[in-house]
Each structure stands twice: as C-alpha cells, then as structure tokens.
Amino acid sequence: MSAYTLHEDPISANCYKIRLTAALLGIPLDRRAYDIRKGETRTPAFIRDVNANGRIPVLEIRDGGATRFLPESNAACWYLASRSALIPQDRFDQADCLRWMFFEQYSHEPNVATLRFWLAFVGEANLTPAQTAQIGAKRTGGEAALALMDEHLQARDWFAGTSVSLADIALYAYTHVADAGGFNLRDYPHVVRWLARVAGLPAYVPIG
Ligand SMILES: N[C@@H](CCC(=O)N[C@@H](CS)C(=O)NCC(=O)O)C(=O)O
C-alpha cells in the first residue's frame, strides 16, 4: 500500500489531474473508484468518512499514524507537488500559478467540464430542462476561457514561469478532452501546441 489513496471516478478529469501530477513526480497512488452517475459519492458513509461535500476527487493521505482526507483537485495536486519543480519558486510565478488554477476552477471547469459531462456521459436527451437551458451560456463561457488561454500562450510555452507547473496540469485536464463537450480545439492553435507539449512530458500518463 502506498502513502496515498485517490478516491476517484475514472471518467473525471479533476481526478486525472491528481494522477498526472503523481505520475510526473513518480509518486505511487492507490486508487478507489466510485461511479458518480450512480450517486456513490452521496452515500451517508462517503459523506461521513471521506468528503462532507459529497464529491470526488479526494486524496487520502497516510502520514505516520494519521490518516487525513484532502478534497478539491487543485489542493490535492498542490499537496503532492509541494517542494517540487511543479510549483514555481519565484514569488510572482508561484502566485501566477495559483491565478491560473483559480481561473481553471472558476472560468474553465464549470463550463468545459460540465458540457463534457452532460453531452458525453449523461446525454443531451437526458438533461433536465434547467441544464438544457444552460448549454448556450456554458458554451460561450468555455469558448471565452479557451480564447484567453490561446492568447496567453501566443508568446509562451507554459502558463506560469518558464517551465511546466501545476497551472498547466490543472488546465490540461479538461482542455484536452474538451472536444467531447463540443468545443472545437482547432480554433485555438496555441492551445493545441501546448497540449502536445504536456503530452510529451516524460512520465506523462493519459486519462485512460
Ligand atoms: N472543485 C472540485 C470539483 C469536484 C467535483 O465537482 N466533482 C464531481 C466530479 S468531477 C463530482 O464528484 N460529482 C458528483 C456529485 O456532485 O455528486 C474539485 O476540483 O475537486
């Protein structure tokens, strides 16, 4: 058994962020799968023992005699990567890395990830009327996020600092599968080249 268990649904790219971070750093992870479409993260036992917020991913950390649970994908990546080169040393670059991770959670993931989940895993015919009504706004929001990323990458290879960081991992997770949500990545050529750079990293693992 490793020091970590990732509580995850393998379809979730929020969970994949943590697997990718661990792989790039050579950190072994055990994995425990849940099916979010069956409500397996909403059971009383999960809410009591793993995450009161009823969501995956959660990183279970065994440290000495203590076992602790860390929800939120970007927090779990930060924990694994602390003191590694995936977090920039320079003070501004470190804050800039966090800036892109917050951008990912507020402006990117709620649009790009949600459309992927609705269209590729739930199915448009099975959406509630309220979800169907949000498709247009989520598409507009996702396209704005991708356009901003594309513009940022025009003159640079990585999002923060001068080498790959957690900002790239956080943004890569749902961007590289955005086509499943109906986004056309060919409209964002700098993003496409950056995706290839991430996929070419030594120890890269695919989402599976
Ligand atoms: N901000 C959270 C988002 C967590 C989240 O929304 N998880 C989804 C899967 S990606 C989930 O567990 N959905 C099941 C549910 O809400 O019942 C993170 O980055 O970890």
The ligand as an ORCA input file, in Angstrom:
! r2SCAN-3c Opt
* xyz 0 1
  N     -13.866     21.836     -7.255
  C     -13.871     20.410     -7.120
  C     -14.973     19.828     -8.016
  C     -15.353     18.423     -7.572
  C     -16.488     17.881     -8.424
  O     -17.341     18.634     -8.934
  N     -16.500     16.566     -8.579
  C     -17.503     15.924     -9.400
  C     -16.820     15.029    -10.431
  S     -15.634     15.892    -11.389
  C     -18.380     15.042     -8.519
  O     -17.913     14.450     -7.566
  N     -19.649     14.945     -8.871
  C     -20.561     14.051     -8.205
  C     -21.592     14.773     -7.431
  O     -21.553     16.011     -7.317
  O     -22.466     14.068     -6.910
  C     -12.505     19.828     -7.478
  O     -11.763     20.470     -8.241
  O     -12.152     18.751     -6.988
*
